[in-house]
Amino acid sequence: MNIEFGARRALPVALAAAFAILGWSGGADAQQLTLLHSFCDGGICPDGHQPITGLVRDSSGNLYGTTYSGGAQDTGVVFELEHTAHGYKFHDLHEFCSRDGCVDGENSLGRLIVAADGSLYGTVEQGGEHNSGGVFKLAPAHRKSWKYTLLYSFCAADSCADGGAPMAGLTYLGADSGAAYDGVSPLYGTTVSGGTGGAGVAYQLSFPAGATTPQETVLYAFCPVAGCHDGQNPKAPLTMDANGSLYGTTAAGGDAGQGVAFKLTPKKGAYIESVIYSFCQETNCTDGRQPVDGLTFDAAGNLFGASEWGGAHDSGSLFKLSPKSHQTWKHTVVHSFCVGGDCSDGYNPLGGLTLDAHGDMLGTTQSGGPGSTFGTIFKLHKTTLTTLYGFCSVSNCADGAAPYGGVVLDGSGNMYGTTITGGASDGGTVFEFSP
């Protein structure tokens, strides 16, 4: 399954003089955006092209991510921005499809996770032994080299009952606390296709002691009955609570066919799925539709998420799911994008939400923004949304355009993310935003 992008937008020659180079005043305080790397556009692009997913940061301040395309085979790369005393230094750690038949995988769409030993774990949407994607590990080896291992290839079971085409990254117990992955605990994820219902699965990848390969277990196969009221085609990563329950979204299915938020509860060695909310219950889907990102807990145990479409202006929404009891949740739209019709607040939020130290939610929209249509960085404080930065604020979108991956924070509150276009060569960027 291939991800589809809209038509490439022509980049403006110049914008209003009120915007400073790589800086933009979003209110009383000046907001500063710094480019850490610009990817190339066209040709071989050995450093990669179109970094769709967000970044992950290790304890030393190094940043890691993937690109969807570029590299020697134009199937994407894994990259590092090493944090040094003189800034960030770019390294290409692995080029996908480096083996015959692309058995190492190609086209990574999910955010990486970092283990305590410095290893990286992620997913590839395509390639692998059965050309249905897989889960990989990239471990630091001698003299700055890295060892790549495809841990699992999907569609290994008859009729792809084990799932296929993972578009989301991985999670593990303790991930929400910021703890690094221990390298031995089970990993959890979703696939957009496969499973006994053909509409994707939620899976576990475990590492039995003494085993040479990990074991994959399908925790739930979506769409087992007509109508797919339980949801179908999950594109988002899972979120895990302290009790081992998993939460996520599907982009389709549900009562109106516009997606659901769901919970998977462990019970007697199995997982029971329950639909927390089925989107598009309200006229014109003002409650949101087609959520493609994961869910984020706040300190009070509420879940926050985004729908790419729907809301009051059908331009996407931010929502809150509050537990009312063990089985029921209350859904509240906390912001509908494209307020007032000028869309200065952005539209089509993608990349998931990040909780900051003040309890606010941070995220990105792929489009809209003040003075342009190339995306934003925003902050949600309770029910008030503030646009912190509008992309393409300088000539030729040198600051980047179309952020798809959300942001990750450092200890000082600086935000790091990617854009899929713009930059020095219009091949996308890695940025640092300092509030």
Secondary structure, 3 states (H helix, E strand, C coil): CCCCCCCCCCCCCCCCCCCECCEEECCCCEEEEEEEEECCCCCCCCCCECCCCCCEECCCCCEEEECCECCCCCCCEEEEEEEECCEEEEEEEEECCCCHHHCCCECCCCCCEEECCCCEEEEECECCCCCCCEEEEEEECHHHCEEEEEEEECCCCHHHCCCECCCCCCECCCHHHCCCECCCCCEEEEECEECCCCECEEEEEECCCCCCCCEEEEEEECCCCCCCCCCECCCCCCEECCCCCEEEEECEECCCCECEEEEEEEECCEEEEEEEEECCCCHHHCCCECCCCCCEECCCCCEEEEECECCCCCCCEEEEEEECCCCCEEEEEEEECCHHHCCCCCEEEEEEEEECCCCCEEEEEEECCCCCCCCEEEEEECCEEEEEEECCCCHHHCCCECCCCCCEECCCCCEEEEECECCCCCCCEEEEEEC
